[in-house]
Amino acid sequence: MSNIKLDITKAACFLEAGAVEAFEPKVKAAQQSLEDGTCPGNDFLGWLHLPSSITPQFLDELQACADVLRQNCEVVVVAGIGGSYLGARAVIEALGNSFAWLVQDKANPTIMFAGNNIGEDYLAELTDYLKDKKFGVINISKSGTTTETALTFRLLKKQCEAQRGKEEARKVIVAITDAKRGAARTCADKEGYKSFIIPDNVGGRFSVLTPVGLLPIACAGFDIRELVAGAQDMEKACGKDVPFAENPAAQYAAVRNGLYQSGKKIEILVNYQPKLHFMSEWWKQLYGESEGKDNKGIFPASVDFTTDLHSMGQWIQDGERTIFETVVSVEEPEKKLLFPNDEENLDGLNFLAGKRVDEVNKMAELGTRLAHVDGGVPNIRITMPRLNERYLGQLIYFFEIACGISGNVLGVNPFNQPGVEAYKKNMFALLEKPGYEADSKAIKERLANEK
């Protein structure tokens, strides 16, 4: 089994000769500080050697729980927000049928995601859809009080109990939460739900290889053992004793920090495979929440090519030169489709007749890369041999370890998110949540003065 590959040549050429190599001492020190637990945020390093610590017995327990849900549910709703759902959704959408909601193969339950917004229409339409469905819920929340998820879980819990009865509902509601404290833990213990623990030392955006991601992925019918094996592959490939020039995470951290220092403030994650859309969404949270602090950090953006070449392509080609791209390329698709010949040839595309559609896509990828590099956009390329569980596991861990190294090189705490609390304080004050009386008064006075 080969590994995913990193190619930085079309990015390093935008830097001075030796610039990437000059980062070696900083990168090595950053990775060593992760290993030693001496970096900022060192109480959240549980993800670092998580893959190699996962036992077959633990995966068996997760799979057994998933099998109960699969056997008793037409639909499984994953209630979570941010890192509590993006990783699972990224893997499920990457591996699943692009038209899963239409195909409904009956062999696997439909996996739906909620608790990630406060859209009344969204929730009303969801609960309406579930009215005649045998559904279960995976409630993912460390505290059990995150507004979006708690609100949604309350709705779904009541509906599931009303439709299936309390005893049946108890079998198909699973909690993934803190080991000892919080509203979700209290609820799970009181109701007798099967539960799994979110480790205290693993933050949400690094939690896809915990039950947070593994249980929903198993419910969808995918092989979590292979996913974890892929992460284990990359844990070895990016180990602290791997030489700098051979360590893909070290190389990625070095070149992106070099580009940032040279004025490239925006990184665009690019894919040419629509199934990777939510992998980009997960990546944006991972890097945005880890590095965007202390008035520093590369802004993470993403595009789906070739689709977005017809919307964002102009800006990327000719806009302000503050960007670089990281392209995730899948070498071999799972399906084969040949382009047909047409006698009339009205569209002028007979020159493509007999070619695989993927060959056309690959030439679009190569042509775009050449054009963007010529246009002043550095390009990093990550190559995946196939889009399967093993290589997705590799990709996930690669991005996680590179993020930890890169954030340390940048000089921030990659594992906290103090800025996320600002909007919550204002929202609770506006909603007059108990305990926020002084904040409520202050914000109302401020809004009155701004009129």
C-alpha positions in Angstrom: 0.0 0.0 0.0 1.5 3.3 -1.1 1.0 6.6 0.6 -0.4 9.9 -0.5 2.3 12.1 -2.1 3.3 15.8 -1.7 4.8 17.9 -4.4 6.0 21.4 -3.4 8.2 22.2 -6.4 5.7 24.5 -8.1 5.4 26.5 -4.8 9.0 26.5 -3.6 10.1 28.0 -7.0 8.3 31.2 -5.9 10.6 31.5 -2.9 14.3 32.3 -2.7 16.6 29.3 -3.3 16.9 27.3 0.0 14.0 29.1 1.6 12.1 25.9 2.4 15.3 24.2 3.7 15.9 27.2 5.9 12.7 26.3 7.8 14.0 22.9 8.9 15.2 24.0 12.4 11.9 25.8 13.1 9.8 22.9 11.8 11.8 20.3 13.7 11.6 22.4 16.9 7.8 22.8 16.4 7.3 19.1 15.9 9.5 18.3 18.9 7.5 20.6 21.1 4.4 18.6 20.1 6.1 15.4 21.0 7.4 16.8 24.3 4.1 18.5 25.2 5.9 21.8 25.7 4.0 23.8 23.0 1.1 26.2 23.7 -2.1 24.3 24.1 -0.3 21.1 25.2 -3.4 19.9 27.1 -4.9 19.2 23.7 -2.4 16.9 22.1 -4.4 13.7 22.4 -4.8 13.5 18.6 -1.0 13.3 18.0 -0.6 9.5 18.5 -4.3 8.7 18.5 -4.2 6.5 15.4 -1.6 4.1 16.8 -3.4 3.9 20.2 -6.7 2.8 18.7 -7.2 -0.9 19.5 -9.1 -3.5 17.4 -11.4 -4.1 20.4 -12.4 -0.4 20.5 -13.2 -0.5 16.8 -15.2 -3.6 17.3 -17.3 -1.8 20.0 -17.9 1.1 17.7 -18.9 -1.2 14.9 -21.3 -3.1 17.1 -23.0 0.1 18.0 -23.1 1.2 14.4 -24.7 -2.2 13.5 -27.5 -1.7 16.0 -28.3 1.6 14.4 -28.0 0.2 10.9 -30.4 -2.6 11.7 -33.0 -0.5 13.4 -33.0 2.8 11.4 -33.8 4.0 8.0 -32.2 7.3 8.8 -29.5 8.3 11.3 -29.3 11.9 12.2 -25.9 13.2 13.3 -26.4 16.2 15.6 -23.2 18.2 15.9 -21.5 21.4 14.8 -18.0 22.3 13.6 -15.5 19.5 14.4 -18.4 17.5 15.8 -19.7 16.8 12.3 -17.4 18.1 9.5 -14.9 15.3 9.7 -17.6 12.6 9.5 -19.4 14.3 6.7 -16.2 14.8 4.8 -15.5 11.1 4.8 -19.1 9.9 4.2 -19.5 12.3 1.2 -16.1 11.4 -0.2 -16.9 7.7 -0.1 -20.6 7.7 -0.8 -22.8 7.8 -3.9 -23.1 11.4 -5.1 -26.8 10.9 -5.4 -27.2 8.8 -2.2 -30.4 10.7 -1.1 -32.0 9.7 -4.4 -30.6 6.2 -4.7 -31.6 5.0 -1.2 -30.0 1.6 -1.6 -31.8 0.1 1.5 -28.6 -1.7 2.5 -27.4 1.4 4.4 -29.3 4.0 6.4 -29.5 7.5 5.1 -27.1 9.7 7.1 -28.3 13.2 7.7 -26.6 16.1 9.5 -28.3 18.6 11.8 -27.4 20.7 14.9 -25.0 22.8 12.7 -27.4 25.8 12.2 -30.4 27.5 13.7 -32.4 27.7 10.5 -36.1 27.3 11.4 -37.0 26.2 7.9 -34.2 23.6 7.8 -35.3 22.1 11.1 -39.0 22.2 10.3 -38.3 20.4 7.0 -36.1 17.9 8.7 -38.6 17.0 11.4 -41.3 16.8 8.7 -39.2 14.4 6.6 -38.6 12.2 9.6 -42.3 11.9 10.5 -42.8 8.6 8.8 -39.2 7.3 9.2 -37.6 4.9 11.6 -34.8 7.2 12.7 -32.0 7.3 15.3 -29.8 10.1 16.6 -26.1 10.4 17.3 -25.8 13.4 19.6 -22.2 14.8 19.6 -21.4 17.5 22.1 -18.8 17.7 24.9 -20.9 20.1 27.0 -24.4 19.3 25.7 -25.2 23.0 25.8 -23.8 24.2 22.4 -26.9 26.2 21.3 -27.3 24.8 17.7 -26.8 21.2 18.7 -28.7 21.2 22.0 -31.7 22.9 20.4 -31.7 20.3 17.6 -31.2 17.3 19.9 -34.1 18.4 22.1 -36.4 18.5 19.0 -35.1 15.1 17.7 -35.2 13.3 21.1 -38.9 14.3 21.6 -39.8 13.3 18.1 -38.0 10.0 18.3 -39.6 9.1 21.6 -43.1 10.1 20.3 -42.7 8.0 17.1 -40.9 4.9 18.4 -41.7 4.9 22.1 -39.2 5.6 24.9 -37.8 2.1 25.1 -37.2 1.8 21.4 -35.8 5.4 21.3 -33.3 4.4 24.0 -31.8 1.8 21.6 -31.3 4.2 18.7 -30.1 7.4 20.5 -26.3 7.4 21.1 -24.4 10.1 23.0 -20.8 11.0 22.2 -19.8 13.4 25.0 -17.6 14.1 28.0 -16.7 11.2 30.2 -18.1 12.7 33.4 -19.7 16.2 33.1 -22.0 18.3 31.1 -25.7 18.2 30.1 -25.2 15.6 27.4 -23.5 13.2 29.8 -26.2 13.7 32.4 -28.9 13.1 29.8 -27.2 9.9 28.5 -26.7 8.5 32.0 -30.3 9.3 33.0 -31.9 7.9 29.9 -29.6 4.9 29.6 -28.2 5.7 26.1 -25.2 3.9 24.7 -22.4 6.5 24.9 -18.8 7.0 23.8 -16.3 9.5 25.1 -14.8 12.5 23.5 -11.3 12.6 25.0 -10.6 15.7 27.1 -7.3 16.2 25.3 -8.7 16.2 21.7 -10.3 19.3 20.4 -13.3 19.1 18.0 -11.5 19.9 14.8 -9.0 17.1 15.5 -11.6 14.6 16.6 -12.5 12.8 13.3 -10.5 9.7 14.4 -12.4 9.5 17.7 -16.0 8.2 18.0 -17.1 11.7 16.9 -16.2 10.7 13.3 -15.8 6.9 13.5 -19.3 6.0 14.6 -21.2 8.0 11.9 -18.8 6.7 9.3 -19.4 3.1 10.4 -23.1 3.8 10.4 -22.8 4.8 6.8 -21.3 1.4 5.9 -17.7 2.4 5.5 -14.6 0.6 6.8 -13.3 2.4 9.9 -10.5 -0.1 10.3 -9.1 0.9 7.0 -9.6 4.6 7.8 -7.6 4.2 11.0 -4.9 2.1 9.3 -4.4 4.9 6.8 -4.0 7.4 9.7 -1.5 5.0 11.2 0.4 4.9 7.9 0.8 8.7 8.0 1.6 8.8 11.7 4.7 6.8 10.8 5.5 8.7 7.5 5.4 12.1 9.4 7.2 10.9 12.6 9.6 13.2 14.3 12.6 11.1 13.3 11.7 11.1 9.6 14.2 13.3 7.8 12.9 16.8 7.0 13.2 16.2 3.2 11.1 13.0 3.4 8.5 14.2 5.9 5.5 15.5 4.0 3.9 17.3 6.9 7.2 19.1 7.7 7.6 20.1 4.1 4.0 21.3 3.8 4.3 23.3 7.0 7.6 24.8 5.8 6.5 25.9 2.4 3.2 27.4 3.5 4.9 29.4 6.2 7.5 30.5 3.7 4.8 31.6 1.3 3.0 33.4 4.1 6.1 35.4 5.0 6.5 36.3 1.3 3.0 37.9 1.3 0.8 35.0 0.3 -2.0 35.4 2.8 -4.7 33.1 1.4 -4.4 29.4 0.8 -7.0 27.9 -1.5 -7.6 24.2 -1.2 -8.5 22.8 -4.7 -10.1 19.6 -5.7 -11.2 18.2 -9.1 -13.4 15.6 -7.5 -16.8 16.9 -6.3 -16.9 14.2 -3.6 -14.1 16.1 -1.8 -16.2 19.3 -1.2 -16.7 18.6 2.5 -13.1 17.5 3.0 -12.4 21.1 2.1 -14.9 22.3 4.6 -13.3 20.2 7.3 -9.8 21.5 6.3 -11.0 25.1 6.5 -12.1 24.7 10.1 -8.9 22.8 11.0 -6.6 25.5 9.7 -8.8 28.6 10.2 -9.5 27.8 13.8 -6.0 26.7 14.6 -4.0 29.5 13.0 -6.3 32.5 12.8 -5.4 34.3 16.0 -3.2 37.0 17.5 -3.9 39.0 14.2 -2.0 36.3 12.3 -2.7 33.3 10.1 -3.2 32.3 6.5 -6.9 32.6 5.4 -8.1 29.1 4.3 -10.5 29.1 1.3 -11.6 26.4 -1.1 -12.9 25.8 -4.6 -14.3 22.8 -6.4 -12.8 22.6 -9.9 -13.7 22.6 -12.7 -17.0 24.0 -11.4 -15.5 27.1 -9.8 -13.2 27.8 -12.7 -16.3 29.3 -14.2 -16.9 31.6 -11.2 -13.6 32.1 -9.2 -11.2 31.2 -12.0 -10.8 34.7 -13.2 -9.9 36.1 -9.8 -7.4 33.3 -9.1 -5.8 33.8 -12.5 -5.6 37.6 -12.6 -6.5 38.9 -9.2 -4.3 40.2 -6.4 -1.3 38.0 -6.0 -1.8 37.2 -2.3 -2.8 33.6 -2.9 -1.4 30.1 -3.3 -3.2 26.8 -4.0 -3.0 23.4 -2.5 -4.4 20.9 -5.0 -5.7 17.5 -3.9 -5.6 15.2 -6.9 -7.1 11.7 -7.1 -5.2 9.5 -9.5 -7.8 6.8 -10.3 -11.6 7.2 -10.0 -13.7 4.3 -8.8 -15.9 4.2 -11.9 -15.1 4.2 -15.6 -17.1 6.2 -18.2 -16.1 6.6 -21.8 -17.0 9.7 -23.8 -19.3 8.7 -26.8 -19.0 9.5 -30.5 -21.8 11.6 -32.1 -22.3 11.5 -35.8 -23.5 15.1 -36.1 -20.8 16.4 -33.8 -22.7 19.6 -33.2 -20.7 20.4 -30.1 -17.4 19.7 -31.8 -16.3 17.2 -29.1 -15.7 14.1 -31.3 -12.0 14.6 -30.7 -12.7 13.3 -27.2 -14.6 10.2 -28.3 -13.4 7.0 -26.7 -11.5 8.8 -24.0 -12.3 8.3 -20.3 -14.0 11.3 -18.7 -11.3 11.3 -16.1 -8.7 11.9 -18.8 -10.5 15.1 -19.8 -10.6 16.1 -16.1 -6.9 15.4 -15.6 -6.0 17.6 -18.6 -8.2 20.3 -17.2 -6.3 20.0 -13.9 -2.9 20.1 -15.6 -3.8 23.0 -17.9 -5.2 24.9 -14.9 -2.1 24.3 -12.9 0.2 25.5 -15.7 -2.0 28.6 -16.2 -2.1 29.5 -12.5 1.6 29.0 -12.0 2.3 31.1 -15.0 -0.1 33.7 -13.6 1.9 33.9 -10.3 0.0 31.5 -8.1 2.2 29.0 -6.3 0.9 25.4 -6.4 1.3 22.6 -3.8 0.0 19.3 -5.0 -1.2 16.3 -2.9 -1.8 13.1 -4.8 -4.1 10.4 -3.6 -3.9 7.1 -5.5 -7.6 6.3 -4.9 -10.5 7.8 -3.0 -11.0 5.1 -0.4 -10.9 4.8 3.4 -7.2 4.0 3.6 -6.1 7.1 1.7 -8.6 9.4 3.4 -7.2 8.3 6.7 -3.8 9.3 5.5 -5.0 12.6 4.2 -6.8 13.4 7.5 -3.7 12.7 9.7 -1.4 14.5 7.3 -3.4 17.7 7.5 -3.7 17.4 11.3 0.0 16.9 12.1 1.0 19.5 9.5 -1.5 21.9 11.1 0.0 21.4 14.6 3.6 21.9 13.2 2.6 24.9 11.1 0.7 26.7 14.0 3.7 26.3 16.2 6.0 27.7 13.5 3.6 30.6 13.2 3.9 31.3 16.9 0.2 30.8 17.9 -1.6 28.3 20.1 -3.0 25.9 17.4 -5.4 24.2 19.8 -7.6 27.0 21.3 -10.3 29.2 19.8 -10.8 32.2 22.0 -12.4 34.2 19.1 -15.3 31.7 18.8 -16.7 32.9 22.2 -17.3 36.5 21.1 -20.4 36.0 19.1 -21.8 33.6 21.7 -21.6 36.2 24.5 -23.5 38.7 22.3 -26.1 36.1 21.3 -26.8 35.0 24.8 -27.1 38.6 26.0 -29.6 39.4 23.2 -31.6 36.3 24.1 -31.6 37.3 27.8 -30.1 34.0 28.9 -30.0 33.8 32.7 -26.6 34.9 34.0 -26.1 37.4 31.2 -28.2 40.3 32.7 -25.4 42.8 32.8 -24.4 42.0 29.3 -28.0 42.2 28.1 -28.3 45.7 29.6 -25.0 46.8 28.0 -25.7 45.5 24.6 -29.3 47.0 24.5 -27.9 50.4 25.5 -25.3 50.1 22.8 -27.8 49.2 20.1 -30.1 52.0 21.2 -27.3 54.5 20.9 -26.4 53.3 17.4 -29.9 54.0 16.1 
